[in-house]
């Protein structure tokens, strides 16, 4: 998506100030990277406790985010990419940000995935796939290729051979598909019936619509058809969904950035529907910069669920702009004789529940309802409630969030039995029952009605509003409460390490003091401080960014035993002014280096049998090339000697 499209008459600063409600917007922080610095990790340290920062809604550690890009699952890890300006709080110079999770709930910030100056093109929105059968022929190593698609006025391909962490450009950035008109936002999908890949790309050729392409190898694409619709504007998604859970009744759902969708059939080349107008997935502010936009479904899911996340643009703080919706599971269900997409929070939300209280079976008037939740005080929670509305007089009931003095409340979610609306959105009872489910976070409110028939995502910056952390059930008239369950929800950010690495093992401090710091893992000690990983290796390349802030040395340790009494270590030594390779009992080799305190050096070790090479700052020629056959294998680690050092972006790979 190109954020500027809908606001051609406004300046970009005015657009973003309006979108996020800021009195002033930071000056653009546009920045392009270099191959030497890729992948960069340009984030400040944070404990994620800033006012209005969502505690279970993902936001980038720093910078601007918008559209969800290429969400997918691979080898036990969920990957979330997104449009990103990591160097400022407004839209500018798009990168692809990256976060990962093992449970779809707790996310860890990763280094930049696609970066201007390293990858060609504007790097606007797109989708991605896991090439599990290597039909592309791009596989190099043990990992399946992860292939992502981007580009305006032509589709560019990027691929990863390290599990989705870093990407290379395919064929010099050659455009593999070029729709007519202005085009962007390619999304690739697998069509089981035709046994080939499909791609849907938005373009304005002849009016809004999407072009369909087909491929057998994910690289060579053939134009198949065009579907035109005035409503269909940018960031399309195309996903096959079983109707009422019956996989023999598969339907195709085509949607756009605003969450409007139609249901139809796809014969491998052409999409057809008999719908004359779309329905809406979400009833929030479905415009660019609103509270729901540019959602995409995850690819390659291990359990065939349809899971989606979208951009929420009305949340911001001193170091970030924008967040993403909590993941929802989408189901295609027959409602009043027609298929409709229903959305509910993923089941993994139960991993956030820290305590639960339940009330059931009572008829409530205004006073009784208002007293029911007395004593509850929280800013991150979930409410599930079921009401019976048959044989009752007209009434309104619901929840007031952030109550305060003199009847104040920050936000109200109410059901009107006469109008049959929830929060202003039409919703009839199911029989005589009305179900309301709320996700309340510090800067977000998500509303679900009748098992997903209503789904409304809002940005409400509760920390900035006058109300307290209280919630109240209100009734105008009388209502029968069948059941109400309240869950306190914990944070997804707790315990996140500032260290970025791809080792996959567990880190532990063997000696010295190790802590999270801006820019990585900080070690400090009056002697040797070792921070070790349980992963071991024999022949490999091992590298990291190393900064010595004070003292004598900071280093990479490898082929270590569990207490670091045996190891090799390659360090930068400010006292001797060298890069040194050593092991206990022997200084193996060194090379001159005028070590500057506070400067970041990139150290790389290549261990190939007894041959040990040390490279500095991306050079292709080693500064140390030595032989020592004392230790053949062991654990990876970090080291600081008699000082303070910070180490970041720790990576291991094959011998190179």
Helices and strands as residue ranges (DSSP letters): G 3-7, H 12-20, E 63-74, E 77-85, E 95-101, E 108-109, E 128-131, E 145-150, E 156-160, E 168-169, G 170-173, E 183-191, E 196-203, E 209-215, E 222-228, E 237-243, E 246-255, E 260-266, E 271-272, E 279-280, E 293-297, E 307-316, E 320-324, E 328-335, E 338-345, G 347-352, E 353-364, H 366-372, E 381-388, E 396-403, G 405-407, E 409-416, E 421-422, E 425-426, E 433-440, E 445-449, E 454-458, G 462-464, E 471-476, E 479-489, E 507-509, E 513-517, E 520-537, E 540-560, E 568-573, E 578-583, E 586-592, E 600-608, E 611-616, E 624-627, E 634-653
